[in-house]
Structures are given as C-alpha cells and as structure tokens.
C-alpha cells in the first residue's frame, strides 16, 4: 500500500477470505488498538483476546 491510499478493512478480510466473524472482529481491532476513538488500548486488547478465544470455539 502507498501513503494516502485508503483501504477498507472489510475489503482486506474479503481478499484474504477471512470468514470467521470473531477473527474478523479481532483483526479490525488489532489494526488500530486504542486508536479508534471510543475504547482505550487496554479495552481493545481485552476484546482481541476474547475474540481469539471465540474464533477458536467457532472453528471447532
């Protein structure tokens, strides 16, 4: 990617065929933890861990 080029996270998820919704949620949060405006870093990190655990459950 180049500076100034906007890429939507959902387009990236589709391009890499990420279909697990909990994993999609994790990736979105992991790209900018604590920087999306409404949750701090610690909250996002906790959400990332919870999403990883849920993603594993969905794959079983």
N, CA, C and O atoms as a GROMACS GRO file, in nm:
protein
  240
    1UNK      N    1   0.084  -0.118   0.000
    1UNK     CA    2   0.000   0.000   0.000
    1UNK      C    3   0.088   0.124   0.000
    1UNK      O    4   0.203   0.121   0.043
    2UNK      N    5   0.032   0.229  -0.048
    2UNK     CA    6   0.105   0.354  -0.056
    2UNK      C    7   0.046   0.456   0.040
    2UNK      O    8  -0.073   0.449   0.072
    3UNK      N    9   0.128   0.551   0.088
    3UNK     CA   10   0.074   0.656   0.175
    3UNK      C   11  -0.041   0.729   0.106
    3UNK      O   12  -0.035   0.760  -0.012
    4UNK      N   13  -0.145   0.754   0.185
    4UNK     CA   14  -0.260   0.827   0.132
    4UNK      C   15  -0.363   0.740   0.061
    4UNK      O   16  -0.468   0.790   0.020
    5UNK      N   17  -0.334   0.611   0.047
    5UNK     CA   18  -0.428   0.521  -0.018
    5UNK      C   19  -0.516   0.459   0.090
    5UNK      O   20  -0.465   0.394   0.181
    6UNK      N   21  -0.647   0.478   0.079
    6UNK     CA   22  -0.741   0.423   0.176
    6UNK      C   23  -0.778   0.281   0.138
    6UNK      O   24  -0.817   0.254   0.024
    7UNK      N   25  -0.767   0.190   0.233
    7UNK     CA   26  -0.806   0.051   0.212
    7UNK      C   27  -0.901   0.014   0.326
    7UNK      O   28  -0.864   0.025   0.443
    8UNK      N   29  -1.019  -0.028   0.292
    8UNK     CA   30  -1.117  -0.067   0.393
    8UNK      C   31  -1.081  -0.204   0.449
    8UNK      O   32  -1.050  -0.297   0.374
    9UNK      N   33  -1.087  -0.218   0.581
    9UNK     CA   34  -1.051  -0.344   0.645
    9UNK      C   35  -1.138  -0.459   0.595
    9UNK      O   36  -1.091  -0.572   0.584
   10UNK      N   37  -1.262  -0.432   0.564
   10UNK     CA   38  -1.351  -0.539   0.518
   10UNK      C   39  -1.313  -0.586   0.377
   10UNK      O   40  -1.337  -0.702   0.343
   11UNK      N   41  -1.256  -0.499   0.296
   11UNK     CA   42  -1.204  -0.541   0.166
   11UNK      C   43  -1.083  -0.632   0.183
   11UNK      O   44  -1.067  -0.730   0.110
   12UNK      N   45  -0.998  -0.601   0.281
   12UNK     CA   46  -0.881  -0.684   0.310
   12UNK      C   47  -0.926  -0.822   0.360
   12UNK      O   48  -0.873  -0.924   0.317
   13UNK      N   49  -1.022  -0.824   0.451
   13UNK     CA   50  -1.074  -0.951   0.503
   13UNK      C   51  -1.130  -1.037   0.391
   13UNK      O   52  -1.110  -1.158   0.388
   14UNK      N   53  -1.201  -0.974   0.300
   14UNK     CA   54  -1.257  -1.047   0.186
   14UNK      C   55  -1.146  -1.098   0.094
   14UNK      O   56  -1.152  -1.211   0.045
   15UNK      N   57  -1.045  -1.016   0.070
   15UNK     CA   58  -0.935  -1.056  -0.019
   15UNK      C   59  -0.860  -1.176   0.037
   15UNK      O   60  -0.812  -1.260  -0.040
   16UNK      N   61  -0.848  -1.185   0.168
   16UNK     CA   62  -0.778  -1.297   0.231
   16UNK      C   63  -0.875  -1.407   0.276
   16UNK      O   64  -0.835  -1.502   0.344
   17UNK      N   65  -1.000  -1.394   0.238
   17UNK     CA   66  -1.104  -1.494   0.267
   17UNK      C   67  -1.115  -1.527   0.416
   17UNK      O   68  -1.125  -1.644   0.454
   18UNK      N   69  -1.113  -1.424   0.499
   18UNK     CA   70  -1.134  -1.443   0.642
   18UNK      C   71  -1.285  -1.446   0.664
   18UNK      O   72  -1.352  -1.343   0.653
   19UNK      N   73  -1.338  -1.562   0.696
   19UNK     CA   74  -1.483  -1.577   0.707
   19UNK      C   75  -1.532  -1.592   0.851
   19UNK      O   76  -1.651  -1.575   0.877
   20UNK      N   77  -1.444  -1.622   0.944
   20UNK     CA   78  -1.481  -1.637   1.083
   20UNK      C   79  -1.511  -1.497   1.139
   20UNK      O   80  -1.421  -1.413   1.144
   21UNK      N   81  -1.635  -1.471   1.181
   21UNK     CA   82  -1.669  -1.335   1.227
   21UNK      C   83  -1.590  -1.288   1.349
   21UNK      O   84  -1.559  -1.170   1.360
   22UNK      N   85  -1.558  -1.380   1.439
   22UNK     CA   86  -1.480  -1.341   1.557
   22UNK      C   87  -1.337  -1.305   1.516
   22UNK      O   88  -1.277  -1.213   1.573
   23UNK      N   89  -1.282  -1.376   1.419
   23UNK     CA   90  -1.149  -1.345   1.369
   23UNK      C   91  -1.150  -1.212   1.294
   23UNK      O   92  -1.054  -1.135   1.303
   24UNK      N   93  -1.256  -1.185   1.220
   24UNK     CA   94  -1.271  -1.056   1.152
   24UNK      C   95  -1.269  -0.942   1.254
   24UNK      O   96  -1.203  -0.840   1.235
   25UNK      N   97  -1.343  -0.962   1.362
   25UNK     CA   98  -1.351  -0.862   1.469
   25UNK      C   99  -1.213  -0.839   1.531
   25UNK      O  100  -1.173  -0.725   1.555
   26UNK      N  101  -1.141  -0.947   1.557
   26UNK     CA  102  -1.007  -0.940   1.614
   26UNK      C  103  -0.914  -0.860   1.523
   26UNK      O  104  -0.842  -0.772   1.571
   27UNK      N  105  -0.916  -0.890   1.395
   27UNK     CA  106  -0.826  -0.823   1.301
   27UNK      C  107  -0.855  -0.674   1.295
   27UNK      O  108  -0.763  -0.592   1.296
   28UNK      N  109  -0.983  -0.639   1.291
   28UNK     CA  110  -1.021  -0.497   1.286
   28UNK      C  111  -0.965  -0.424   1.408
   28UNK      O  112  -0.909  -0.316   1.395
   29UNK      N  113  -0.981  -0.483   1.526
   29UNK     CA  114  -0.932  -0.420   1.648
   29UNK      C  115  -0.780  -0.417   1.653
   29UNK      O  116  -0.721  -0.319   1.699
   30UNK      N  117  -0.715  -0.524   1.606
   30UNK     CA  118  -0.569  -0.534   1.615
   30UNK      C  119  -0.499  -0.436   1.522
   30UNK      O  120  -0.383  -0.402   1.545
   31UNK      N  121  -0.565  -0.390   1.419
   31UNK     CA  122  -0.502  -0.295   1.326
   31UNK      C  123  -0.484  -0.156   1.386
   31UNK      O  124  -0.394  -0.082   1.346
   32UNK      N  125  -0.568  -0.121   1.484
   32UNK     CA  126  -0.556   0.012   1.546
   32UNK      C  127  -0.606   0.008   1.690
   32UNK      O  128  -0.701   0.079   1.724
   33UNK      N  129  -0.543  -0.073   1.774
   33UNK     CA  130  -0.591  -0.084   1.912
   33UNK      C  131  -0.579   0.048   1.989
   33UNK      O  132  -0.474   0.112   1.991
   34UNK      N  133  -0.689   0.086   2.052
   34UNK     CA  134  -0.691   0.209   2.130
   34UNK      C  135  -0.692   0.336   2.049
   34UNK      O  136  -0.683   0.446   2.105
   35UNK      N  137  -0.704   0.325   1.918
   35UNK     CA  138  -0.695   0.443   1.830
   35UNK      C  139  -0.823   0.472   1.753
   35UNK      O  140  -0.825   0.562   1.668
   36UNK      N  141  -0.928   0.397   1.780
   36UNK     CA  142  -1.049   0.413   1.701
   36UNK      C  143  -1.148   0.510   1.764
   36UNK      O  144  -1.258   0.530   1.712
   37UNK      N  145  -1.109   0.570   1.877
   37UNK     CA  146  -1.188   0.678   1.930
   37UNK      C  147  -1.277   0.650   2.049
   37UNK      O  148  -1.299   0.740   2.130
   38UNK      N  149  -1.329   0.530   2.065
   38UNK     CA  150  -1.424   0.509   2.173
   38UNK      C  151  -1.380   0.407   2.277
   38UNK      O  152  -1.446   0.393   2.380
   39UNK      N  153  -1.272   0.336   2.254
   39UNK     CA  154  -1.220   0.241   2.353
   39UNK      C  155  -1.070   0.262   2.368
   39UNK      O  156  -1.000   0.292   2.271
   40UNK      N  157  -1.022   0.245   2.490
   40UNK     CA  158  -0.879   0.263   2.514
   40UNK      C  159  -0.802   0.136   2.476
   40UNK      O  160  -0.863   0.034   2.442
   41UNK      N  161  -0.670   0.143   2.482
   41UNK     CA  162  -0.584   0.032   2.442
   41UNK      C  163  -0.612  -0.094   2.523
   41UNK      O  164  -0.624  -0.203   2.466
   42UNK      N  165  -0.624  -0.080   2.654
   42UNK     CA  166  -0.646  -0.197   2.738
   42UNK      C  167  -0.778  -0.267   2.704
   42UNK      O  168  -0.784  -0.389   2.697
   43UNK      N  169  -0.882  -0.190   2.682
   43UNK     CA  170  -1.012  -0.248   2.647
   43UNK      C  171  -1.003  -0.320   2.514
   43UNK      O  172  -1.053  -0.432   2.500
   44UNK      N  173  -0.940  -0.258   2.414
   44UNK     CA  174  -0.924  -0.323   2.285
   44UNK      C  175  -0.841  -0.451   2.296
   44UNK      O  176  -0.873  -0.551   2.231
   45UNK      N  177  -0.736  -0.448   2.377
   45UNK     CA  178  -0.653  -0.568   2.394
   45UNK      C  179  -0.734  -0.681   2.457
   45UNK      O  180  -0.722  -0.797   2.416
   46UNK      N  181  -0.816  -0.649   2.555
   46UNK     CA  182  -0.903  -0.750   2.616
   46UNK      C  183  -1.002  -0.804   2.514
   46UNK      O  184  -1.029  -0.924   2.511
   47UNK      N  185  -1.057  -0.716   2.432
   47UNK     CA  186  -1.151  -0.759   2.326
   47UNK      C  187  -1.082  -0.849   2.224
   47UNK      O  188  -1.142  -0.943   2.173
   48UNK      N  189  -0.955  -0.820   2.193
   48UNK     CA  190  -0.880  -0.901   2.097
   48UNK      C  191  -0.862  -1.042   2.151
   48UNK      O  192  -0.881  -1.139   2.078
   49UNK      N  193  -0.827  -1.054   2.278
   49UNK     CA  194  -0.810  -1.186   2.340
   49UNK      C  195  -0.943  -1.262   2.340
   49UNK      O  196  -0.948  -1.380   2.306
   50UNK      N  197  -1.050  -1.194   2.378
   50UNK     CA  198  -1.182  -1.258   2.380
   50UNK      C  199  -1.224  -1.301   2.240
   50UNK      O  200  -1.282  -1.408   2.223
   51UNK      N  201  -1.194  -1.220   2.140
   51UNK     CA  202  -1.228  -1.256   2.002
   51UNK      C  203  -1.148  -1.376   1.955
   51UNK      O  204  -1.200  -1.460   1.882
   52UNK      N  205  -1.021  -1.385   1.995
   52UNK     CA  206  -0.938  -1.501   1.958
   52UNK      C  207  -0.996  -1.628   2.018
   52UNK      O  208  -1.003  -1.731   1.952
   53UNK      N  209  -1.036  -1.620   2.144
   53UNK     CA  210  -1.095  -1.738   2.209
   53UNK      C  211  -1.225  -1.778   2.139
   53UNK      O  212  -1.250  -1.897   2.116
   54UNK      N  213  -1.307  -1.681   2.105
   54UNK     CA  214  -1.433  -1.710   2.036
   54UNK      C  215  -1.408  -1.765   1.897
   54UNK      O  216  -1.479  -1.855   1.853
   55UNK      N  217  -1.308  -1.714   1.827
   55UNK     CA  218  -1.274  -1.763   1.693
   55UNK      C  219  -1.237  -1.911   1.699
   55UNK      O  220  -1.278  -1.989   1.613
   56UNK      N  221  -1.160  -1.950   1.800
   56UNK     CA  222  -1.125  -2.091   1.817
   56UNK      C  223  -1.248  -2.176   1.841
   56UNK      O  224  -1.261  -2.285   1.784
   57UNK      N  225  -1.340  -2.127   1.924
   57UNK     CA  226  -1.464  -2.202   1.951
   57UNK      C  227  -1.545  -2.222   1.823
   57UNK      O  228  -1.601  -2.330   1.801
   58UNK      N  229  -1.551  -2.120   1.742
   58UNK     CA  230  -1.630  -2.129   1.618
   58UNK      C  231  -1.569  -2.227   1.517
   58UNK      O  232  -1.640  -2.282   1.432
   59UNK      N  233  -1.438  -2.249   1.526
   59UNK     CA  234  -1.371  -2.339   1.432
   59UNK      C  235  -1.377  -2.485   1.476
   59UNK      O  236  -1.342  -2.573   1.399
   60UNK      N  237  -1.420  -2.511   1.598
   60UNK     CA  238  -1.425  -2.649   1.648
   60UNK      C  239  -1.553  -2.718   1.608
   60UNK      O  240  -1.574  -2.835   1.642
   0.00000   0.00000   0.00000
